[in-house]
Amino acid sequence: MKCLHCGDNLRWNNDFDTEDDDQYNIVSMYECMNEHCKAWYEIYHGLKEKETVN
């Protein structure tokens, strides 16, 4: 993956379960490898299914 700000490579840092988030299961953390940029990305994915009330 490439940084949207400077175009350098991103480094994956970790994945976390999003128990407190109502919409997504997982958040992935990425950091730009460029020492002058250091942009931080949090990518949310895995939509949770909505519970239906019968």
C-alpha distance matrix in Angstrom:
0.0 3.8 6.9 9.2 12.1 11.9 9.1 8.5 6.0 5.7 8.2 9.2 12.8 14.7 15.6 18.9 21.5 22.3 26.1 27.0 24.8 26.8 24.0 21.1 21.2 18.1 15.8 12.6 12.1 9.2 10.3 9.5 10.9 13.1 16.6 17.7 15.0 14.1 12.7 12.6 11.0 12.9 12.0 15.3 15.9 18.9 21.6 24.9 28.0 30.6 34.0 36.9 40.3 43.2
3.8 0.0 3.8 6.3 8.8 8.2 5.3 5.5 4.7 5.6 9.3 11.3 14.4 16.8 18.1 21.1 23.8 24.3 28.1 28.5 26.3 28.4 25.7 23.1 23.6 20.5 17.8 14.7 13.5 10.1 10.0 8.0 9.6 10.7 14.4 14.9 12.2 12.1 10.8 11.8 10.9 13.7 13.4 17.0 18.2 21.5 23.9 27.2 30.3 32.7 36.2 39.0 42.4 45.4
6.9 3.8 0.0 3.8 5.4 5.7 4.6 5.4 6.1 6.0 9.7 11.8 14.2 16.8 18.2 20.8 23.6 23.7 27.4 27.4 25.2 27.5 25.1 22.8 23.7 20.5 17.4 14.6 12.7 9.3 8.4 6.0 8.7 9.0 12.3 12.2 9.1 9.2 7.4 9.0 8.8 12.2 12.8 16.6 18.5 22.1 24.1 27.3 30.6 32.6 36.1 39.0 42.1 45.3
9.2 6.3 3.8 0.0 3.8 6.1 5.8 8.3 9.7 9.6 13.2 14.8 17.1 19.2 20.1 22.3 24.7 24.2 28.0 27.5 25.0 26.9 24.4 22.6 24.1 21.3 18.2 16.1 14.5 11.8 11.2 9.3 12.2 11.9 14.9 13.9 10.5 11.3 8.7 10.3 9.7 12.8 13.1 16.6 18.5 22.2 23.7 27.0 30.1 31.8 35.4 38.1 41.2 44.4
12.1 8.8 5.4 3.8 0.0 3.8 6.1 8.4 10.7 10.9 14.3 16.4 18.2 20.7 22.0 24.0 26.7 26.1 29.7 29.0 26.7 28.9 26.7 25.1 26.5 23.7 20.3 18.2 16.0 13.1 11.5 9.0 11.7 10.3 12.7 11.0 7.8 9.5 7.4 10.2 10.9 14.4 15.6 19.0 21.5 25.2 26.6 29.8 32.9 34.5 38.0 40.7 43.7 47.0
11.9 8.2 5.7 6.1 3.8 0.0 3.8 5.7 9.0 10.4 13.8 16.6 18.6 21.5 23.3 25.8 28.7 28.5 32.2 31.7 29.7 32.0 29.8 27.8 28.9 25.8 22.5 19.9 17.5 14.1 11.9 8.5 10.0 8.0 10.8 9.2 6.9 9.4 8.7 12.0 13.1 16.8 18.0 21.6 23.8 27.5 29.3 32.5 35.7 37.5 41.0 43.8 46.8 50.1
9.1 5.3 4.6 5.8 6.1 3.8 0.0 3.8 6.7 8.9 12.6 15.4 18.0 20.8 22.4 25.2 28.1 28.2 32.0 32.0 29.7 31.9 29.4 27.2 28.0 24.9 21.9 19.0 17.1 13.6 12.1 8.8 9.9 9.0 12.6 12.0 9.8 11.4 10.6 13.1 13.4 16.8 17.3 21.0 22.6 26.1 28.2 31.5 34.6 36.7 40.2 43.0 46.2 49.4
8.5 5.5 5.4 8.3 8.4 5.7 3.8 0.0 3.8 6.6 9.9 13.2 15.7 18.9 21.0 24.0 27.2 27.7 31.5 31.7 29.8 32.3 30.0 27.4 27.8 24.4 21.4 18.1 15.9 12.1 10.2 6.7 6.6 6.2 10.0 10.5 8.9 9.8 10.1 12.4 13.2 16.7 17.4 21.2 22.9 26.3 28.7 31.9 35.2 37.4 40.8 43.8 47.0 50.2
6.0 4.7 6.1 9.7 10.7 9.0 6.7 3.8 0.0 3.8 6.7 9.9 12.8 15.9 18.0 21.3 24.5 25.5 29.2 29.8 28.1 30.6 28.3 25.4 25.4 21.9 19.0 15.5 13.6 9.8 8.6 6.1 5.8 7.6 11.2 12.7 10.9 10.5 10.7 11.9 12.1 15.1 15.6 19.3 20.7 23.9 26.6 29.7 33.0 35.5 38.7 41.8 45.1 48.2
5.7 5.6 6.0 9.6 10.9 10.4 8.9 6.6 3.8 0.0 3.8 6.6 9.4 12.3 14.4 17.6 20.8 21.8 25.5 26.1 24.5 27.2 25.1 22.1 22.0 18.4 15.5 11.9 9.8 6.1 5.4 4.4 5.6 8.5 11.5 13.2 10.8 9.2 8.8 8.9 9.0 11.7 12.4 16.1 17.7 20.9 23.7 26.6 30.0 32.4 35.6 38.8 42.0 45.1
8.2 9.3 9.7 13.2 14.3 13.8 12.6 9.9 6.7 3.8 0.0 3.8 6.3 9.5 12.3 15.6 19.1 20.5 24.1 25.0 23.9 26.8 25.0 21.8 21.1 17.3 14.6 10.8 8.6 5.4 5.2 6.2 6.3 10.0 12.2 14.7 12.8 10.2 10.5 9.7 9.9 11.9 12.8 16.2 17.7 20.6 23.7 26.2 29.7 32.3 35.2 38.5 41.7 44.8
9.2 11.3 11.8 14.8 16.4 16.6 15.4 13.2 9.9 6.6 3.8 0.0 3.8 6.1 8.6 12.0 15.4 17.2 20.7 21.9 20.9 23.8 22.1 18.7 17.6 13.8 11.4 7.6 6.1 4.5 6.6 9.0 9.9 13.6 15.5 17.8 15.6 12.6 12.2 10.2 9.4 10.1 10.6 13.5 14.8 17.4 20.6 22.9 26.4 29.1 31.9 35.3 38.4 41.4
12.8 14.4 14.2 17.1 18.2 18.6 18.0 15.7 12.8 9.4 6.3 3.8 0.0 3.8 7.3 10.2 13.9 15.7 18.9 20.1 19.7 22.9 21.8 18.5 17.2 13.4 10.8 7.6 5.4 5.5 7.1 10.4 11.2 14.7 15.8 18.3 16.2 12.7 12.6 10.0 9.9 10.1 11.5 13.9 15.6 18.1 21.1 22.9 26.5 29.0 31.5 35.1 37.9 41.1
14.7 16.8 16.8 19.2 20.7 21.5 20.8 18.9 15.9 12.3 9.5 6.1 3.8 0.0 3.8 6.7 10.3 12.5 15.6 17.2 17.0 20.2 19.2 15.8 14.0 10.3 8.4 5.8 5.4 7.6 10.2 13.7 14.9 18.4 19.4 21.7 19.4 15.9 15.2 12.1 11.1 9.8 10.7 12.1 13.5 15.4 18.5 19.9 23.5 26.0 28.3 31.9 34.7 37.8
15.6 18.1 18.2 20.1 22.0 23.3 22.4 21.0 18.0 14.4 12.3 8.6 7.3 3.8 0.0 3.8 7.0 9.4 12.5 14.5 14.1 17.0 15.9 12.4 10.3 6.6 5.6 4.4 6.3 9.4 12.7 16.1 17.9 21.2 22.5 24.5 21.8 18.5 17.2 13.7 11.8 9.4 9.3 9.6 10.4 11.9 15.0 16.2 19.7 22.3 24.6 28.2 31.0 34.1
18.9 21.1 20.8 22.3 24.0 25.8 25.2 24.0 21.3 17.6 15.6 12.0 10.2 6.7 3.8 0.0 3.8 6.2 9.0 11.0 11.1 14.3 14.0 10.7 8.5 5.6 5.3 6.5 8.4 12.0 15.1 18.7 20.7 23.9 24.8 26.6 23.9 20.4 18.9 15.2 13.3 10.3 10.4 9.6 10.7 11.6 14.0 14.5 18.0 20.2 22.2 25.9 28.5 31.6
21.5 23.8 23.6 24.7 26.7 28.7 28.1 27.2 24.5 20.8 19.1 15.4 13.9 10.3 7.0 3.8 0.0 3.8 5.8 8.7 9.0 11.6 11.7 8.7 5.8 4.7 6.6 9.1 11.6 15.3 18.5 22.1 24.3 27.4 28.4 30.0 27.1 23.8 21.9 18.2 15.9 12.5 12.0 9.9 10.2 10.1 11.9 11.5 14.9 17.0 18.7 22.4 24.9 28.0
22.3 24.3 23.7 24.2 26.1 28.5 28.2 27.7 25.5 21.8 20.5 17.2 15.7 12.5 9.4 6.2 3.8 0.0 3.8 5.4 5.2 8.2 8.8 6.5 5.3 5.3 6.6 10.1 12.3 16.0 19.1 22.6 25.2 27.9 28.9 30.1 27.0 23.8 21.6 17.8 15.5 11.8 11.4 8.8 9.7 9.9 10.6 10.0 13.5 15.0 16.8 20.5 22.8 26.2
26.1 28.1 27.4 28.0 29.7 32.2 32.0 31.5 29.2 25.5 24.1 20.7 18.9 15.6 12.5 9.0 5.8 3.8 0.0 3.8 5.6 7.8 9.7 8.5 7.1 8.6 10.3 13.8 15.9 19.7 22.6 26.2 28.8 31.5 32.3 33.5 30.4 27.2 25.1 21.3 19.1 15.4 15.2 12.3 12.8 12.1 12.1 10.4 13.2 14.1 15.1 18.8 20.7 24.0
27.0 28.5 27.4 27.5 29.0 31.7 32.0 31.7 29.8 26.1 25.0 21.9 20.1 17.2 14.5 11.0 8.7 5.4 3.8 0.0 3.8 6.5 9.2 9.2 9.4 10.6 11.3 14.9 16.5 20.2 22.8 26.2 29.1 31.4 32.0 32.8 29.7 26.7 24.4 20.7 18.8 15.2 15.4 12.6 13.9 13.9 13.2 11.7 14.4 14.5 15.7 19.1 20.7 24.3
24.8 26.3 25.2 25.0 26.7 29.7 29.7 29.8 28.1 24.5 23.9 20.9 19.7 17.0 14.1 11.1 9.0 5.2 5.6 3.8 0.0 3.8 5.7 6.1 7.6 9.0 9.7 13.5 15.4 18.9 21.7 24.9 28.0 30.2 31.2 31.7 28.4 25.6 22.9 19.3 16.9 13.3 12.9 9.7 11.0 11.2 10.1 9.2 12.2 12.4 14.4 17.7 19.8 23.4
26.8 28.4 27.5 26.9 28.9 32.0 31.9 32.3 30.6 27.2 26.8 23.8 22.9 20.2 17.0 14.3 11.6 8.2 7.8 6.5 3.8 0.0 3.8 6.3 8.5 11.1 12.4 16.2 18.5 21.8 24.7 27.8 31.0 33.1 34.3 34.7 31.3 28.7 25.8 22.4 19.6 16.0 15.0 11.5 11.9 11.3 9.0 7.3 9.5 9.0 11.0 14.1 16.3 19.9
24.0 25.7 25.1 24.4 26.7 29.8 29.4 30.0 28.3 25.1 25.0 22.1 21.8 19.2 15.9 14.0 11.7 8.8 9.7 9.2 5.7 3.8 0.0 3.8 7.1 9.6 11.0 14.5 17.2 20.1 23.3 26.0 29.3 31.5 33.0 33.4 29.8 27.4 24.3 21.1 17.9 14.4 12.7 9.0 8.8 8.3 5.7 5.4 8.1 8.5 11.5 14.5 17.3 20.8
21.1 23.1 22.8 22.6 25.1 27.8 27.2 27.4 25.4 22.1 21.8 18.7 18.5 15.8 12.4 10.7 8.7 6.5 8.5 9.2 6.1 6.3 3.8 0.0 3.8 5.9 7.7 11.1 14.1 17.2 20.5 23.4 26.5 28.9 30.6 31.3 27.8 25.2 22.3 18.9 15.7 12.1 10.0 6.2 5.7 5.3 4.5 5.3 9.0 10.7 13.6 17.0 20.0 23.2
21.2 23.6 23.7 24.1 26.5 28.9 28.0 27.8 25.4 22.0 21.1 17.6 17.2 14.0 10.3 8.5 5.8 5.3 7.1 9.4 7.6 8.5 7.1 3.8 0.0 3.8 7.2 10.4 13.7 16.9 20.5 23.6 26.3 29.1 30.8 31.9 28.6 25.7 23.2 19.7 16.6 13.0 11.0 7.7 6.4 5.0 6.1 6.0 9.6 12.1 14.4 18.0 20.9 23.9
18.1 20.5 20.5 21.3 23.7 25.8 24.9 24.4 21.9 18.4 17.3 13.8 13.4 10.3 6.6 5.6 4.7 5.3 8.6 10.6 9.0 11.1 9.6 5.9 3.8 0.0 3.8 6.6 10.0 13.3 16.9 20.1 22.6 25.5 27.2 28.5 25.3 22.3 20.0 16.4 13.5 10.0 8.3 5.9 5.6 6.1 8.6 9.6 13.2 15.7 18.2 21.7 24.7 27.7
15.8 17.8 17.4 18.2 20.3 22.5 21.9 21.4 19.0 15.5 14.6 11.4 10.8 8.4 5.6 5.3 6.6 6.6 10.3 11.3 9.7 12.4 11.0 7.7 7.2 3.8 0.0 3.8 6.6 10.0 13.4 16.6 19.4 22.1 23.6 24.8 21.6 18.6 16.2 12.6 9.8 6.3 5.4 4.4 6.3 8.7 10.8 12.4 16.2 18.3 21.0 24.5 27.4 30.6
12.6 14.7 14.6 16.1 18.2 19.9 19.0 18.1 15.5 11.9 10.8 7.6 7.6 5.8 4.4 6.5 9.1 10.1 13.8 14.9 13.5 16.2 14.5 11.1 10.4 6.6 3.8 0.0 3.8 6.7 10.4 13.5 16.0 19.0 20.7 22.2 19.1 16.1 14.1 10.7 8.0 5.6 5.0 6.5 8.1 10.8 13.6 15.6 19.3 21.7 24.5 27.9 30.9 34.1
12.1 13.5 12.7 14.5 16.0 17.5 17.1 15.9 13.6 9.8 8.6 6.1 5.4 5.4 6.3 8.4 11.6 12.3 15.9 16.5 15.4 18.5 17.2 14.1 13.7 10.0 6.6 3.8 0.0 3.8 7.0 10.5 12.9 15.8 17.2 18.7 15.8 12.5 10.9 7.4 5.8 4.8 6.5 9.0 11.5 14.5 17.0 19.0 22.7 24.8 27.6 31.1 33.9 37.2
9.2 10.1 9.3 11.8 13.1 14.1 13.6 12.1 9.8 6.1 5.4 4.5 5.5 7.6 9.4 12.0 15.3 16.0 19.7 20.2 18.9 21.8 20.1 17.2 16.9 13.3 10.0 6.7 3.8 0.0 3.8 6.9 9.4 12.3 14.1 15.6 12.8 9.8 8.4 5.9 5.0 6.5 8.0 11.4 13.7 16.9 19.5 21.9 25.5 27.8 30.8 34.1 37.1 40.3
10.3 10.0 8.4 11.2 11.5 11.9 12.1 10.2 8.6 5.4 5.2 6.6 7.1 10.2 12.7 15.1 18.5 19.1 22.6 22.8 21.7 24.7 23.3 20.5 20.5 16.9 13.4 10.4 7.0 3.8 0.0 3.8 6.3 8.9 10.3 12.0 9.3 6.2 5.8 4.7 6.2 9.0 11.2 14.7 17.3 20.6 23.0 25.5 29.1 31.2 34.2 37.5 40.4 43.7
9.5 8.0 6.0 9.3 9.0 8.5 8.8 6.7 6.1 4.4 6.2 9.0 10.4 13.7 16.1 18.7 22.1 22.6 26.2 26.2 24.9 27.8 26.0 23.4 23.6 20.1 16.6 13.5 10.5 6.9 3.8 0.0 3.8 5.5 7.9 9.2 6.7 4.8 5.2 6.5 8.3 11.7 13.6 17.4 19.7 23.2 25.6 28.3 31.8 33.9 37.1 40.3 43.3 46.6
10.9 9.6 8.7 12.2 11.7 10.0 9.9 6.6 5.8 5.6 6.3 9.9 11.2 14.9 17.9 20.7 24.3 25.2 28.8 29.1 28.0 31.0 29.3 26.5 26.3 22.6 19.4 16.0 12.9 9.4 6.3 3.8 0.0 3.8 6.2 8.8 7.8 6.4 8.5 10.0 11.9 15.1 16.8 20.5 22.6 25.9 28.6 31.2 34.8 37.0 40.1 43.4 46.4 49.7
13.1 10.7 9.0 11.9 10.3 8.0 9.0 6.2 7.6 8.5 10.0 13.6 14.7 18.4 21.2 23.9 27.4 27.9 31.5 31.4 30.2 33.1 31.5 28.9 29.1 25.5 22.1 19.0 15.8 12.3 8.9 5.5 3.8 0.0 3.8 5.5 5.3 5.9 8.5 11.2 13.6 17.1 19.1 22.9 25.2 28.7 31.1 33.8 37.3 39.4 42.6 45.8 48.7 52.1
16.6 14.4 12.3 14.9 12.7 10.8 12.6 10.0 11.2 11.5 12.2 15.5 15.8 19.4 22.5 24.8 28.4 28.9 32.3 32.0 31.2 34.3 33.0 30.6 30.8 27.2 23.6 20.7 17.2 14.1 10.3 7.9 6.2 3.8 0.0 3.8 5.6 5.9 9.5 12.1 15.3 18.6 21.1 24.7 27.4 30.8 33.1 35.7 39.3 41.2 44.2 47.5 50.3 53.7
17.7 14.9 12.2 13.9 11.0 9.2 12.0 10.5 12.7 13.2 14.7 17.8 18.3 21.7 24.5 26.6 30.0 30.1 33.5 32.8 31.7 34.7 33.4 31.3 31.9 28.5 24.8 22.2 18.7 15.6 12.0 9.2 8.8 5.5 3.8 0.0 3.8 6.3 9.1 12.5 15.7 19.2 21.8 25.4 28.2 31.8 33.8 36.4 40.0 41.7 44.8 47.9 50.7 54.1
15.0 12.2 9.1 10.5 7.8 6.9 9.8 8.9 10.9 10.8 12.8 15.6 16.2 19.4 21.8 23.9 27.1 27.0 30.4 29.7 28.4 31.3 29.8 27.8 28.6 25.3 21.6 19.1 15.8 12.8 9.3 6.7 7.8 5.3 5.6 3.8 0.0 3.8 5.5 9.2 12.1 15.8 18.2 21.8 24.7 28.4 30.2 32.9 36.4 38.0 41.2 44.3 47.1 50.5
14.1 12.1 9.2 11.3 9.5 9.4 11.4 9.8 10.5 9.2 10.2 12.6 12.7 15.9 18.5 20.4 23.8 23.8 27.2 26.7 25.6 28.7 27.4 25.2 25.7 22.3 18.6 16.1 12.5 9.8 6.2 4.8 6.4 5.9 5.9 6.3 3.8 0.0 3.8 6.4 9.8 13.1 15.9 19.4 22.4 25.9 27.9 30.4 34.0 35.7 38.7 41.9 44.7 48.2
12.7 10.8 7.4 8.7 7.4 8.7 10.6 10.1 10.7 8.8 10.5 12.2 12.6 15.2 17.2 18.9 21.9 21.6 25.1 24.4 22.9 25.8 24.3 22.3 23.2 20.0 16.2 14.1 10.9 8.4 5.8 5.2 8.5 8.5 9.5 9.1 5.5 3.8 0.0 3.8 6.7 10.3 13.0 16.4 19.5 23.1 24.9 27.5 31.0 32.6 35.7 38.8 41.6 45.0
12.6 11.8 9.0 10.3 10.2 12.0 13.1 12.4 11.9 8.9 9.7 10.2 10.0 12.1 13.7 15.2 18.2 17.8 21.3 20.7 19.3 22.4 21.1 18.9 19.7 16.4 12.6 10.7 7.4 5.9 4.7 6.5 10.0 11.2 12.1 12.5 9.2 6.4 3.8 0.0 3.8 6.9 10.0 13.2 16.4 20.0 21.8 24.1 27.7 29.3 32.4 35.6 38.3 41.8
11.0 10.9 8.8 9.7 10.9 13.1 13.4 13.2 12.1 9.0 9.9 9.4 9.9 11.1 11.8 13.3 15.9 15.5 19.1 18.8 16.9 19.6 17.9 15.7 16.6 13.5 9.8 8.0 5.8 5.0 6.2 8.3 11.9 13.6 15.3 15.7 12.1 9.8 6.7 3.8 0.0 3.8 6.3 9.7 12.8 16.5 18.2 20.8 24.3 26.1 29.2 32.4 35.2 38.6
12.9 13.7 12.2 12.8 14.4 16.8 16.8 16.7 15.1 11.7 11.9 10.1 10.1 9.8 9.4 10.3 12.5 11.8 15.4 15.2 13.3 16.0 14.4 12.1 13.0 10.0 6.3 5.6 4.8 6.5 9.0 11.7 15.1 17.1 18.6 19.2 15.8 13.1 10.3 6.9 3.8 0.0 3.8 6.4 9.8 13.3 15.0 17.3 20.9 22.6 25.6 28.9 31.7 35.1
12.0 13.4 12.8 13.1 15.6 18.0 17.3 17.4 15.6 12.4 12.8 10.6 11.5 10.7 9.3 10.4 12.0 11.4 15.2 15.4 12.9 15.0 12.7 10.0 11.0 8.3 5.4 5.0 6.5 8.0 11.2 13.6 16.8 19.1 21.1 21.8 18.2 15.9 13.0 10.0 6.3 3.8 0.0 3.8 6.5 10.2 12.0 14.8 18.3 20.3 23.6 26.7 29.8 33.0
15.3 17.0 16.6 16.6 19.0 21.6 21.0 21.2 19.3 16.1 16.2 13.5 13.9 12.1 9.6 9.6 9.9 8.8 12.3 12.6 9.7 11.5 9.0 6.2 7.7 5.9 4.4 6.5 9.0 11.4 14.7 17.4 20.5 22.9 24.7 25.4 21.8 19.4 16.4 13.2 9.7 6.4 3.8 0.0 3.8 7.2 8.5 11.1 14.6 16.6 19.8 22.9 26.0 29.2
15.9 18.2 18.5 18.5 21.5 23.8 22.6 22.9 20.7 17.7 17.7 14.8 15.6 13.5 10.4 10.7 10.2 9.7 12.8 13.9 11.0 11.9 8.8 5.7 6.4 5.6 6.3 8.1 11.5 13.7 17.3 19.7 22.6 25.2 27.4 28.2 24.7 22.4 19.5 16.4 12.8 9.8 6.5 3.8 0.0 3.8 6.0 9.0 12.3 14.9 18.1 21.2 24.5 27.5
18.9 21.5 22.1 22.2 25.2 27.5 26.1 26.3 23.9 20.9 20.6 17.4 18.1 15.4 11.9 11.6 10.1 9.9 12.1 13.9 11.2 11.3 8.3 5.3 5.0 6.1 8.7 10.8 14.5 16.9 20.6 23.2 25.9 28.7 30.8 31.8 28.4 25.9 23.1 20.0 16.5 13.3 10.2 7.2 3.8 0.0 3.8 6.3 9.3 12.4 15.4 18.5 21.9 24.6
21.6 23.9 24.1 23.7 26.6 29.3 28.2 28.7 26.6 23.7 23.7 20.6 21.1 18.5 15.0 14.0 11.9 10.6 12.1 13.2 10.1 9.0 5.7 4.5 6.1 8.6 10.8 13.6 17.0 19.5 23.0 25.6 28.6 31.1 33.1 33.8 30.2 27.9 24.9 21.8 18.2 15.0 12.0 8.5 6.0 3.8 0.0 3.8 6.5 9.0 12.4 15.3 18.7 21.6
24.9 27.2 27.3 27.0 29.8 32.5 31.5 31.9 29.7 26.6 26.2 22.9 22.9 19.9 16.2 14.5 11.5 10.0 10.4 11.7 9.2 7.3 5.4 5.3 6.0 9.6 12.4 15.6 19.0 21.9 25.5 28.3 31.2 33.8 35.7 36.4 32.9 30.4 27.5 24.1 20.8 17.3 14.8 11.1 9.0 6.3 3.8 0.0 3.8 6.3 9.1 12.4 15.7 18.6
28.0 30.3 30.6 30.1 32.9 35.7 34.6 35.2 33.0 30.0 29.7 26.4 26.5 23.5 19.7 18.0 14.9 13.5 13.2 14.4 12.2 9.5 8.1 9.0 9.6 13.2 16.2 19.3 22.7 25.5 29.1 31.8 34.8 37.3 39.3 40.0 36.4 34.0 31.0 27.7 24.3 20.9 18.3 14.6 12.3 9.3 6.5 3.8 0.0 3.8 6.4 9.2 12.8 15.4
30.6 32.7 32.6 31.8 34.5 37.5 36.7 37.4 35.5 32.4 32.3 29.1 29.0 26.0 22.3 20.2 17.0 15.0 14.1 14.5 12.4 9.0 8.5 10.7 12.1 15.7 18.3 21.7 24.8 27.8 31.2 33.9 37.0 39.4 41.2 41.7 38.0 35.7 32.6 29.3 26.1 22.6 20.3 16.6 14.9 12.4 9.0 6.3 3.8 0.0 3.8 6.4 9.7 12.7
34.0 36.2 36.1 35.4 38.0 41.0 40.2 40.8 38.7 35.6 35.2 31.9 31.5 28.3 24.6 22.2 18.7 16.8 15.1 15.7 14.4 11.0 11.5 13.6 14.4 18.2 21.0 24.5 27.6 30.8 34.2 37.1 40.1 42.6 44.2 44.8 41.2 38.7 35.7 32.4 29.2 25.6 23.6 19.8 18.1 15.4 12.4 9.1 6.4 3.8 0.0 3.8 6.6 9.6
36.9 39.0 39.0 38.1 40.7 43.8 43.0 43.8 41.8 38.8 38.5 35.3 35.1 31.9 28.2 25.9 22.4 20.5 18.8 19.1 17.7 14.1 14.5 17.0 18.0 21.7 24.5 27.9 31.1 34.1 37.5 40.3 43.4 45.8 47.5 47.9 44.3 41.9 38.8 35.6 32.4 28.9 26.7 22.9 21.2 18.5 15.3 12.4 9.2 6.4 3.8 0.0 3.8 6.4
40.3 42.4 42.1 41.2 43.7 46.8 46.2 47.0 45.1 42.0 41.7 38.4 37.9 34.7 31.0 28.5 24.9 22.8 20.7 20.7 19.8 16.3 17.3 20.0 20.9 24.7 27.4 30.9 33.9 37.1 40.4 43.3 46.4 48.7 50.3 50.7 47.1 44.7 41.6 38.3 35.2 31.7 29.8 26.0 24.5 21.9 18.7 15.7 12.8 9.7 6.6 3.8 0.0 3.8
43.2 45.4 45.3 44.4 47.0 50.1 49.4 50.2 48.2 45.1 44.8 41.4 41.1 37.8 34.1 31.6 28.0 26.2 24.0 24.3 23.4 19.9 20.8 23.2 23.9 27.7 30.6 34.1 37.2 40.3 43.7 46.6 49.7 52.1 53.7 54.1 50.5 48.2 45.0 41.8 38.6 35.1 33.0 29.2 27.5 24.6 21.6 18.6 15.4 12.7 9.6 6.4 3.8 0.0
